[in-house]
Amino acid sequence: MKIEVTQFAFDCLAEIEAFGIIKGHSPEEAGNVVDDLLIRSTTAISQNPTMFHYSPRLVDFGLKMRERLDETSHWCLYEVAGDTVFIMLYVHTRQDLVRALYRHHIMRS
């Protein structure tokens, strides 16, 4: 299974890293958190992409994205298309998911 990480997802990871630095972590620590998040999510998803359920919050908006909850309380939202997985974004569980989708232009009003 091929995994593509979208620019939206990379932008989210950069935000997570910046937030870690603001919260007092060193840039190296914050970078390690993001690297580990990316590695854990891509590894788990690549082993069985359909194992994780569709996001019930997004189905109401007509979006069929699967979600994987990481041990760091970040959702990894992704789509499966054929033999490719597209990781769309990462969102902390405390963030408003719908607002994040609007902010990253995945949903439009």
Secondary structure as UniProt FT lines:
FT   STRAND          2..5
FT   HELIX           7..22
FT   TURN            23..24
FT   HELIX           27..47
FT   TURN            49..50
FT   HELIX           56..59
FT   TURN            60..62
FT   STRAND          66..69
FT   TURN            71..72
FT   STRAND          74..81
FT   TURN            82..83
FT   STRAND          84..92
FT   TURN            93..94
FT   HELIX           97..103
FT   TURN            104..105
//
